[in-house]
Structure formats: C-alpha cells, structure tokens
C-alpha cells in the first residue's frame, strides 16, 4: 500500500527531517483497510500527484480520504473524520487530513449540498489539490484549490463546498472526469471532452486559465471518446475505435508523438493509428510524466519518463510508446500509473490472477513487494502477495497504492452457480460493464438462512455471466492479507455478556470474531442468535451500521485475524443468503 500518513506524505518537518508518525507507517505489503472492511467497493480514484482519494461502493456511494490542506475533501471536516497533525511550520494544521475513508453523505450540508447527497457517484477525478465528482444524473461537482479555475468556478481561490460545474456542462451529461495538477477534463455521454483550469483548448493560447468549461477540439472533434486520463501537464484520450490522442506539455516524450514538442490541440498518437485493429488501444492511464497503454492484444506500452536513470529516464525518455518487453507474453486487463510507479494486472487462463509493478525511486513500500524486500524496481516485478487475488480496480497515487479486491466466494455463491449452470438460466439483460455481476458476497450480521438455494437475484443472467461474476480470489491467499490499522486492545470475552465462557444454560454455539473490529461474540448472545459458522466474512452489528465511523478509542485497523476462543463443538458451516 505504501505511505499512510496522507497529511505529511513526502514532506519534511521544521528541522528538515522527514515526518515520522508511528501510527501511520509505511506499509510494504497489501493490507485490508479495516475501517471500511465491511463495505463493497467497485472503484478507486486517486492521482499520481495527489495524496487524497475517492472510493465508490456498489451502491454508487462515495467515500473520501486523505490530505485536505486545500479543501480537496471540503472544509471544515468534522473532527470525527480527521486526525490532528503538525504542519511544516511546526504548528497544528488547521486543515487536518482524513486518515480513513468516510461517506460523502455523512458531511454537513454546508460541505455537501443536499442536491449532491441525493445522487449516486459514478466517477471522479483527482488533481493535486482538487476533487471532481460525477453523478449518475450526469452532473459534475468540484471542491478544492481553484487558483487557475481548475474547479470550474470564478473569482474564488478555494472552493470549500462541493459546487456544481455549470456553463457548457449544463447541456451535457458528464460520465467521467480526470485531472492534472491545475486543470480538469470532463467526458460526456456523447464522446465530447470539456476542460477547465490551466490547459490547452482548441485555438486557445497555451496554458490559458479557463474557469468556464470549454469543449476540446483538434483531432478528437467529432470522435466518440470513451476514456480520458491526465498527467501533471498533459492529457490523453481514447476513442471507441482504439485511436489514442495526446495534447499538452510534450517534454520527455510523454505525448508519444516522437519528439519533445508541445501539442496545442489533441493529436493522434501514431503507434495506435494503424489499420490492424489488434494494434490499437483498449485502455489508457497517465503518470506524472508518462503515458501507459494496453492494446487490443492485452500488451502494455508506455512512453515518456518513467525512471530516474538509464533507458526511460530524463536523459533517455521514450519518445514513442514502446512495448514493455519483460511482460509481453501476457494479456493485461488493468493498468495504473502513480508518482513513480506503474502497475498492470492480468487474469491468465493458466496462471490465474496476478499483478506486476515497477518504479525506480519508490521508497515508501508502494510497490507492495513485501517486508524485507526491495522497495524500488526498474523492471516489472511479479507481486506475489497478489497472486490469485481477483482485482476489480486499482489506483496508484503519489506514494500510496490502492486496490479493490473481491473476497473469496462463499459456499452460498458456489451453490447459486451450480444451480444456475444446471438450469441454464437465459440472459434477459446484459451484464454490467467492467466485469459481470458481483455475487461474491460478504457475510453479515444475523442468523444463517435455510439451506435452500435462492437464484432470484441472478435469474436474468446466463450461466456464463453468473460464472464471470463470481470471485476468483483464493481463500488461503486472502487470509494472508494483513489489516490496517492494527488492533492493540483485542479482548477474548463476548461483547454482549462480557464473559469468555458461555453463560450457564446458554445453547452451545461458536464464539465469532468480527472481521472489522476483532471483537468476540457468542453466537447465542446475538439477536437473532447464530448457530454454526457464518459463510464468508462476518461483521458484528456495530460494524455493520452504515454511515457510522468507528469510535476513536476502538483502535480498529490491520493485524491478521485473531481467532476468538470457541465455546463448544464446531458446528458445520451454514450458508448465508447473499445481499442483493
């Protein structure tokens, strides 16, 4: 995961030394973020130059975390969501960071208007110091630093309340966003791209300050753009035919145009403009000074500066996109680029899911190569801790990396798949974009249901679509993941009866341990009681409560699972009904 001290990440204290916060260490291996271990997420967005992030769950609810010195999470944040810290001047910061994700809807209306709270969030863009949220109704809302109009608003240096971007976007439906250091891009459902801030737009002067959304023209005019990505000072776009376009600052070859020149308007990237469809692009990502592509064959290419020495450095930048030779034998489906890191994920038919990453100058553990391993890598390294983990999404930040991983499939899921395959249920609707239907499932508070197999939630899907939506995560590999932050005050007694052993006369049951807070509960002390071992991850009723952050004195966070002592024979596992 890397650096967890979002407030002072990459900075020095008043004496010139790096900040050292014992409770916010560098994590050299992947950890489950304990405060939101009970939430099903589907998307994570951060930035190569940002120290904050937006996470979106399966119900299109947004969660925010990270640095907030320029109000990029809105201001002021309730103290329950922040951790006090000392600034570089030696005084307490007036804008403390949020160390853990919190729901957008839990903020006061003065931070998040009711009009935004009532909508789902489907996409986001992260700049160094500003944030963009895209709603399911096609609106774009921004907050944070606005000195060059990057938030899309006039005459205000800091936007402290999420505010809708209007102007030309009022007549458009925005579906995605991306951001550089001082500019923003907005993608509409008609394939047009708009920009605000310090950017290049059509015939505008280079790096014009533009708070009003302006449509980008050049080579993308009339094209159906489906993906956008921003570096620190450049942008790339992908259309529905696989052609790529780049514009902005061209230093170090980051535009992939063969020379170090600035492109005032979007220009076709020649490497992906050939007649052969398999050589065109299918995915794009942008690092601070580079651009990364996955072509239709699943191979990864990149251009620009992605190292500090040797081939690919400032002295020898890649002027055109080049295939990454070390990983040419695999077909990748996800790619992301951070401050100094690049990651690519694949689901190979023979080897299963695995992840590779590299980055020279990574010093905070953001490559997740493990405790005691090297922190920096000039060539792609297979990150073994991610072998056989089903990665839904990933995002590399300045010095931190985030992944969304499906938990292992439950016994109930296996039963549903077997039943659907046997029945060959017809597909009445297409699977959602981005990877089928998530029926992997978490366990939850409550008693196990009857063993009958309920397929009503997936009966509209074909057997192939149902199988595609099942988690591929290996149970043993999942159990190796740590949890952060750690629990320091774990107790073995039941949190209901306050006893280690079952009360006299109580029915024989298991002692269950919450996967989030690691507190113990006798199954028979719960209401309704639970007999047997729940199927999948189990969370207590306190941790299952929505929109309620964990109490500050609970110290809940990432050690490995602690087995609470049982209170009798182990009952056979009981299947739990999957959540819709």
Number of C-alpha atoms within 10 A of each C-alpha: 25 26 23 25 26 23 25 22 18 14 13 15 15 14 10 9 9 13 19 14 12 8 10 14 15 20 22 22 21 26 22 23 21 23 23 19 21 22 14 18 23 22 21 22 22 29 33 30 24 26 29 30 25 26 26 23 18 13 12 18 18 26 22 23 23 24 26 25 19 20 25 32 31 26 23 17 19 12 11 12 21 19 15 15 18 16 20 16 11 11 10 12 15 13 21 26 28 25 21 21 20 23 20 22 19 17 18 15 14 13 23 22 16 12 10 21 18 10 17 19 27 24 25 28 26 29 30 24 26 30 31 30 27 26 25 15 13 22 23 30 20 29 29 27 24 24 19 23 24 34 37 26 26 14 10 13 15 21 23 22 22 26 21 22 20 16 14 12 21 14 10 17 20 27 25 26 26 27 34 31 23 24 31 31 26 28 26 20 15 15 20 21 28 21 26 28 28 22 29 30 26 17 11 15 11 17 18 14 19 23 24 21 26 21 18 22 19 17 16 23 15 11 17 17 24 22 22 25 24 33 29 23 22 29 28 26 26 27 18 14 15 22 23 30 26 29 29 26 24 24 20 24 27 38 37 30 23 18 15 17 16 19 18 21 21 24 21 22 20 16 18 23 17 12 8 9 15 14 19 23 26 24 24 25 25 29 31 25 29 32 30 27 27 24 22 20 17 21 22 27 20 27 26 30 26 31 23 17 15 11 14 21 16 18 13 16 24 24 23 21 25 16 17 13 12 10 17 14 9 15 20 25 19 23 25 26 31 29 25 28 29 26 24 24 24 20 21 13 8 6 10 14 20 21 23 22 24 26 25 18 17 21 17 21 25 33 32 25 26 18 11 8 11 14 21 22 17 19 16 18 18 18 19 15 18 24 20 20 25 24 24 18 20 23 24 30 29 27 29 31 28 22 20 19 21 25 22 24 21 25 19 23 27 16 17 25 22 16 16 24 15 10 12 14 18 12 16 10 9 12 18 11 7 9 12 17 19 20 25 23 25 24 20 23 21 18 21 21 14 11 12 11 18 17 16 10 12 20 18 17 21 21 22 15 18 25 22 16 18 24 23 21 22 18 15 10 15 20 12 13 18 20 22 22 21 19 22 11 11 16 15 20 19 22 15 12 14 15 14 19 16 23 14 6 6 10 16 19 22 24 28 26 25 24 20 28 23 27 23 27 26 32 27 21 19 19 11 12 16 23 23 22 21 27 22 24 19 21 25 22 13 13 22 18 13 11 12 12 17 19 9 10 7 12 15 24 25 22 18 18 17 16 14 22 16 21 17 13 10 14 12 10 14 20 24 25 23 21 11 9
